Amino acid sequence: MRSILYVFAVILIIGWLIGVFAYSVGGIIHILLILAIISLLLGIIRRT
């Protein structure tokens, strides 16, 4: 389950970076970043 969360987080961070530099869509980009951070935090919390 941890690896799935990390893959999901990496995909969301990459999507966020592409959105910020290429499209500047607005709120959706920030939602992607928040979801990626939450996924990383869940992975760290579950590991301990």
PDB file as gemmi writes it, atoms N, CA and C in Angstrom:
CRYST1    1.000    1.000    1.000  90.00  90.00  90.00 P 1                      
ATOM      1  N   MET A   1       0.826  -1.204   0.000  1.00  0.00           N  
ATOM      2  CA  MET A   1       0.000   0.000   0.000  1.00  0.00           C  
ATOM      3  C   MET A   1       0.863   1.258   0.000  1.00  0.00           C  
ATOM      4  N   ARG A   2       2.003   1.202   0.686  1.00  0.00           N  
ATOM      5  CA  ARG A   2       2.870   2.382   0.731  1.00  0.00           C  
ATOM      6  C   ARG A   2       3.363   2.770  -0.643  1.00  0.00           C  
ATOM      7  N   SER A   3       3.774   1.789  -1.442  1.00  0.00           N  
ATOM      8  CA  SER A   3       4.324   2.108  -2.754  1.00  0.00           C  
ATOM      9  C   SER A   3       3.266   2.754  -3.651  1.00  0.00           C  
ATOM     10  N   ILE A   4       2.023   2.338  -3.499  1.00  0.00           N  
ATOM     11  CA  ILE A   4       0.947   2.946  -4.285  1.00  0.00           C  
ATOM     12  C   ILE A   4       0.788   4.418  -3.913  1.00  0.00           C  
ATOM     13  N   LEU A   5       0.870   4.719  -2.616  1.00  0.00           N  
ATOM     14  CA  LEU A   5       0.756   6.108  -2.178  1.00  0.00           C  
ATOM     15  C   LEU A   5       1.905   6.955  -2.717  1.00  0.00           C  
ATOM     16  N   TYR A   6       3.122   6.394  -2.708  1.00  0.00           N  
ATOM     17  CA  TYR A   6       4.266   7.143  -3.213  1.00  0.00           C  
ATOM     18  C   TYR A   6       4.150   7.383  -4.718  1.00  0.00           C  
ATOM     19  N   VAL A   7       3.717   6.380  -5.455  1.00  0.00           N  
ATOM     20  CA  VAL A   7       3.537   6.547  -6.900  1.00  0.00           C  
ATOM     21  C   VAL A   7       2.470   7.606  -7.159  1.00  0.00           C  
ATOM     22  N   PHE A   8       1.381   7.537  -6.418  1.00  0.00           N  
ATOM     23  CA  PHE A   8       0.304   8.520  -6.561  1.00  0.00           C  
ATOM     24  C   PHE A   8       0.821   9.922  -6.251  1.00  0.00           C  
ATOM     25  N   ALA A   9       1.589  10.060  -5.186  1.00  0.00           N  
ATOM     26  CA  ALA A   9       2.125  11.365  -4.804  1.00  0.00           C  
ATOM     27  C   ALA A   9       3.073  11.908  -5.875  1.00  0.00           C  
ATOM     28  N   VAL A  10       3.932  11.060  -6.400  1.00  0.00           N  
ATOM     29  CA  VAL A  10       4.878  11.503  -7.436  1.00  0.00           C  
ATOM     30  C   VAL A  10       4.135  11.939  -8.687  1.00  0.00           C  
ATOM     31  N   ILE A  11       3.123  11.183  -9.087  1.00  0.00           N  
ATOM     32  CA  ILE A  11       2.338  11.554 -10.269  1.00  0.00           C  
ATOM     33  C   ILE A  11       1.647  12.896 -10.056  1.00  0.00           C  
ATOM     34  N   LEU A  12       1.096  13.097  -8.866  1.00  0.00           N  
ATOM     35  CA  LEU A  12       0.423  14.364  -8.594  1.00  0.00           C  
ATOM     36  C   LEU A  12       1.397  15.540  -8.561  1.00  0.00           C  
ATOM     37  N   ILE A  13       2.579  15.330  -8.003  1.00  0.00           N  
ATOM     38  CA  ILE A  13       3.577  16.404  -7.972  1.00  0.00           C  
ATOM     39  C   ILE A  13       4.030  16.754  -9.384  1.00  0.00           C  
ATOM     40  N   ILE A  14       4.250  15.740 -10.211  1.00  0.00           N  
ATOM     41  CA  ILE A  14       4.637  15.993 -11.607  1.00  0.00           C  
ATOM     42  C   ILE A  14       3.523  16.743 -12.333  1.00  0.00           C  
ATOM     43  N   GLY A  15       2.279  16.309 -12.112  1.00  0.00           N  
ATOM     44  CA  GLY A  15       1.144  17.014 -12.722  1.00  0.00           C  
ATOM     45  C   GLY A  15       1.052  18.451 -12.260  1.00  0.00           C  
ATOM     46  N   TRP A  16       1.337  18.668 -10.979  1.00  0.00           N  
ATOM     47  CA  TRP A  16       1.312  20.031 -10.438  1.00  0.00           C  
ATOM     48  C   TRP A  16       2.381  20.882 -11.093  1.00  0.00           C  
ATOM     49  N   LEU A  17       3.587  20.347 -11.213  1.00  0.00           N  
ATOM     50  CA  LEU A  17       4.682  21.102 -11.833  1.00  0.00           C  
ATOM     51  C   LEU A  17       4.378  21.427 -13.289  1.00  0.00           C  
ATOM     52  N   ILE A  18       3.849  20.460 -14.012  1.00  0.00           N  
ATOM     53  CA  ILE A  18       3.488  20.713 -15.417  1.00  0.00           C  
ATOM     54  C   ILE A  18       2.408  21.788 -15.495  1.00  0.00           C  
ATOM     55  N   GLY A  19       1.426  21.693 -14.615  1.00  0.00           N  
ATOM     56  CA  GLY A  19       0.340  22.673 -14.620  1.00  0.00           C  
ATOM     57  C   GLY A  19       0.806  24.071 -14.280  1.00  0.00           C  
ATOM     58  N   VAL A  20       1.702  24.178 -13.318  1.00  0.00           N  
ATOM     59  CA  VAL A  20       2.189  25.505 -12.914  1.00  0.00           C  
ATOM     60  C   VAL A  20       2.977  26.151 -14.042  1.00  0.00           C  
ATOM     61  N   PHE A  21       3.847  25.376 -14.682  1.00  0.00           N  
ATOM     62  CA  PHE A  21       4.722  25.968 -15.692  1.00  0.00           C  
ATOM     63  C   PHE A  21       4.094  26.039 -17.077  1.00  0.00           C  
ATOM     64  N   ALA A  22       3.145  25.172 -17.374  1.00  0.00           N  
ATOM     65  CA  ALA A  22       2.625  25.130 -18.738  1.00  0.00           C  
ATOM     66  C   ALA A  22       1.230  25.740 -18.875  1.00  0.00           C  
ATOM     67  N   TYR A  23       0.325  25.434 -17.978  1.00  0.00           N  
ATOM     68  CA  TYR A  23      -1.069  25.778 -18.222  1.00  0.00           C  
ATOM     69  C   TYR A  23      -1.614  26.860 -17.307  1.00  0.00           C  
ATOM     70  N   SER A  24      -1.143  26.904 -16.077  1.00  0.00           N  
ATOM     71  CA  SER A  24      -1.619  27.883 -15.106  1.00  0.00           C  
ATOM     72  C   SER A  24      -3.143  27.831 -14.984  1.00  0.00           C  
ATOM     73  N   VAL A  25      -3.663  26.645 -14.654  1.00  0.00           N  
ATOM     74  CA  VAL A  25      -5.099  26.398 -14.605  1.00  0.00           C  
ATOM     75  C   VAL A  25      -5.756  27.050 -13.395  1.00  0.00           C  
ATOM     76  N   GLY A  26      -5.012  27.232 -12.335  1.00  0.00           N  
ATOM     77  CA  GLY A  26      -5.588  27.895 -11.164  1.00  0.00           C  
ATOM     78  C   GLY A  26      -5.743  26.946 -10.002  1.00  0.00           C  
ATOM     79  N   GLY A  27      -6.951  26.860  -9.454  1.00  0.00           N  
ATOM     80  CA  GLY A  27      -7.213  26.104  -8.244  1.00  0.00           C  
ATOM     81  C   GLY A  27      -6.971  24.616  -8.348  1.00  0.00           C  
ATOM     82  N   ILE A  28      -7.181  24.039  -9.529  1.00  0.00           N  
ATOM     83  CA  ILE A  28      -7.010  22.595  -9.696  1.00  0.00           C  
ATOM     84  C   ILE A  28      -5.558  22.201  -9.438  1.00  0.00           C  
ATOM     85  N   ILE A  29      -4.625  23.030  -9.828  1.00  0.00           N  
ATOM     86  CA  ILE A  29      -3.210  22.729  -9.642  1.00  0.00           C  
ATOM     87  C   ILE A  29      -2.881  22.665  -8.158  1.00  0.00           C  
ATOM     88  N   HIS A  30      -3.429  23.562  -7.391  1.00  0.00           N  
ATOM     89  CA  HIS A  30      -3.162  23.572  -5.955  1.00  0.00           C  
ATOM     90  C   HIS A  30      -3.821  22.383  -5.257  1.00  0.00           C  
ATOM     91  N   ILE A  31      -4.959  21.948  -5.753  1.00  0.00           N  
ATOM     92  CA  ILE A  31      -5.596  20.748  -5.204  1.00  0.00           C  
ATOM     93  C   ILE A  31      -4.712  19.529  -5.446  1.00  0.00           C  
ATOM     94  N   LEU A  32      -4.079  19.441  -6.635  1.00  0.00           N  
ATOM     95  CA  LEU A  32      -3.159  18.348  -6.915  1.00  0.00           C  
ATOM     96  C   LEU A  32      -1.988  18.352  -5.940  1.00  0.00           C  
ATOM     97  N   LEU A  33      -1.452  19.532  -5.653  1.00  0.00           N  
ATOM     98  CA  LEU A  33      -0.336  19.633  -4.719  1.00  0.00           C  
ATOM     99  C   LEU A  33      -0.755  19.199  -3.322  1.00  0.00           C  
ATOM    100  N   ILE A  34      -1.907  19.629  -2.884  1.00  0.00           N  
ATOM    101  CA  ILE A  34      -2.393  19.254  -1.552  1.00  0.00           C  
ATOM    102  C   ILE A  34      -2.598  17.742  -1.470  1.00  0.00           C  
ATOM    103  N   LEU A  35      -3.174  17.126  -2.499  1.00  0.00           N  
ATOM    104  CA  LEU A  35      -3.361  15.677  -2.507  1.00  0.00           C  
ATOM    105  C   LEU A  35      -2.021  14.936  -2.472  1.00  0.00           C  
ATOM    106  N   ALA A  36      -1.033  15.454  -3.181  1.00  0.00           N  
ATOM    107  CA  ALA A  36       0.282  14.821  -3.168  1.00  0.00           C  
ATOM    108  C   ALA A  36       0.918  14.900  -1.788  1.00  0.00           C  
ATOM    109  N   ILE A  37       0.816  16.041  -1.136  1.00  0.00           N  
ATOM    110  CA  ILE A  37       1.386  16.199   0.198  1.00  0.00           C  
ATOM    111  C   ILE A  37       0.675  15.283   1.191  1.00  0.00           C  
ATOM    112  N   ILE A  38      -0.633  15.195   1.091  1.00  0.00           N  
ATOM    113  CA  ILE A  38      -1.389  14.306   1.985  1.00  0.00           C  
ATOM    114  C   ILE A  38      -0.967  12.852   1.766  1.00  0.00           C  
ATOM    115  N   SER A  39      -0.774  12.452   0.523  1.00  0.00           N  
ATOM    116  CA  SER A  39      -0.346  11.081   0.239  1.00  0.00           C  
ATOM    117  C   SER A  39       1.028  10.796   0.833  1.00  0.00           C  
ATOM    118  N   LEU A  40       1.936  11.745   0.695  1.00  0.00           N  
ATOM    119  CA  LEU A  40       3.268  11.558   1.280  1.00  0.00           C  
ATOM    120  C   LEU A  40       3.200  11.469   2.791  1.00  0.00           C  
ATOM    121  N   LEU A  41       2.413  12.329   3.410  1.00  0.00           N  
ATOM    122  CA  LEU A  41       2.284  12.303   4.867  1.00  0.00           C  
ATOM    123  C   LEU A  41       1.668  10.995   5.346  1.00  0.00           C  
ATOM    124  N   LEU A  42       0.655  10.511   4.646  1.00  0.00           N  
ATOM    125  CA  LEU A  42       0.053   9.227   5.013  1.00  0.00           C  
ATOM    126  C   LEU A  42       1.061   8.090   4.903  1.00  0.00           C  
ATOM    127  N   GLY A  43       1.895   8.128   3.868  1.00  0.00           N  
ATOM    128  CA  GLY A  43       2.918   7.108   3.729  1.00  0.00           C  
ATOM    129  C   GLY A  43       3.933   7.151   4.844  1.00  0.00           C  
ATOM    130  N   ILE A  44       4.315   8.349   5.265  1.00  0.00           N  
ATOM    131  CA  ILE A  44       5.283   8.490   6.359  1.00  0.00           C  
ATOM    132  C   ILE A  44       4.651   8.048   7.676  1.00  0.00           C  
ATOM    133  N   ILE A  45       3.426   8.431   7.911  1.00  0.00           N  
ATOM    134  CA  ILE A  45       2.753   8.078   9.166  1.00  0.00           C  
ATOM    135  C   ILE A  45       2.551   6.568   9.257  1.00  0.00           C  
ATOM    136  N   ARG A  46       2.167   5.937   8.180  1.00  0.00           N  
ATOM    137  CA  ARG A  46       1.908   4.496   8.189  1.00  0.00           C  
ATOM    138  C   ARG A  46       3.188   3.682   8.299  1.00  0.00           C  
ATOM    139  N   ARG A  47       4.313   4.255   7.882  1.00  0.00           N  
ATOM    140  CA  ARG A  47       5.586   3.537   7.967  1.00  0.00           C  
ATOM    141  C   ARG A  47       6.046   3.401   9.410  1.00  0.00           C  
ATOM    142  N   THR A  48       5.765   4.382  10.239  1.00  0.00           N  
ATOM    143  CA  THR A  48       6.233   4.357  11.629  1.00  0.00           C  
ATOM    144  C   THR A  48       5.346   3.527  12.520  1.00  0.00           C  
TER     145      THR A  48                                                      
END                                                                             
